[in-house]
Amino acid sequence: MAKIIVVGAGINGVTAAIELRRRGHEVVLADPGPLPHPLAASTDISKAVRAAYGADEDYTELAERSIKVWRKWNQEFGTELYHEVGVMFVRRQKMKAGDFEHERFKTLEKRGHKVERMNVPQLWRRFPAWNPEL
């Protein structure tokens, strides 16, 4: 078992320390504090884990693995650290092959994600507050 010091208790440092500890290492997590730091990029709740990387399946797979770990931590720690809310992407022009959005859609669909395409009338019916004319 190695003795490891992780410097920085932001989201990357904390998750690294947790994983290293799980792997049997002795871990010290060091940070000048306070924790969580009010100015840290990972402090607020507006962060997102996205699996949409165009045709890049490697990054998509990394996001899928990350989501599984966050779900596991929600159960393990008995609190909802990760909130799944969904996402919507809107384009002005129709998607076509080669566009980032089109390739993202195809990659997510191929990997079994629930994806749905909507045109303007469908979008307006489902989300009445949406004003497509703005």
N, C-alpha and C positions, 0 to 999 in steps of 0.2 A: 504494500500500500504506500503510495507516494504522499508526501506532504506538499500541498499546493496553496499558494496565496493568490487570490483573485483580487486585483486592484480595480475598484470601481463597482459600486452596487447599483448601477442602472439596470435596465432590463436585461442587457446582454451579460453583465457580470453575475447578476442573481441567477439567471437561468443556467449559466455555465457552472456556478457553484453547486446548484441543486443536482445537475446531471453528474458532475464529478463525484459528489458525495454518494449518489446512487451507485456509482461504479466502484465504491469502496475506498475512495481516497479520503485522506484527512484534509479538510478545506478550511481556510481562514478567508473570510470576505472582508476586505478593508475599503473604507470610504471615509472622507472627512465629514460626511453627514451634513445635515440631518437626513434620515431615511424615512420615507422617500424624499428626495431633494425637491423643493418646490419649483426649481428651474429646470429639472431634468426633462429631456424630450419624452421620456416614457411615463411621466407622472400622471398626465390627465387621461380621461377615458375616451378620447377621440381617436385612438389609434385603430388601425385596420390591418387584418391579415388578408391579403388578397391572393387569389390563385390565378388571376388573369394576367398572363405574360405573353400574349400573342400566341405564336406557334411554339414557344419555348417550353417543352414538357419538363425539362429538368427543374426549372424554377417553380413550375406548377406543382410538381411532385414534392418539392421542399415545403411549399405552402401547405399542401395536404398533410404532410407529416407534422408540421407545426400545429395545425388545427387539431389533430388527434391528441397531441401532447397537452394543448390547452384544455381540451375537454376532459382529459384524464385528471389534470390538476384541479379543475372545478370540482370533480368528485372527491379526489383525495383530500383537498384542503377544506371541503365543506362550505365553500363560498364561490360565488360566481365571479371569477377573475376575468373571464373571457365571455363576452356577450355576442351571440350570433344574431345579426339583424338583417342580413341580406344587403344587396347592392344593386343599383340600377345605373346603366350607362345609356346616355342619350346622344344621338348623332343627328346632324342636320341633313346629311345625305344618306341614301340607301347604302347598306354594306355591300362590298364586292370583294371577291377573292383577292388576296394580297394585302388588303387593309388590315391594320393591327386588330381592329375590333372583330373583323370577320374571322381572322385566324384564331383569336382568343376564343370566340364563340365555338368554333369547330373543335379546338383543343379541349375546352371544358366539357363539351357534349361527348366527345370521344372518351373522356376519362370518367364519365358517369355522373357529372354534376347536373343538378337541376337548373337548366337554363331555359329561358322563355323569351321569344321575340314578340314584340308588340308594335303595331303601327299606331299612328296618332289617334284614330278613333278608339282603339282598344285601350290605349294608355289613358285617355280622357275618361272613359267609362270606369276604369278600375281605380283611378286616382282623380276624383272630380276637382280637387283643388289645383290640379295641374292645368296651366293655361298654355297650350301649344302655340298660341299666337304671339306670345311674348318671346 
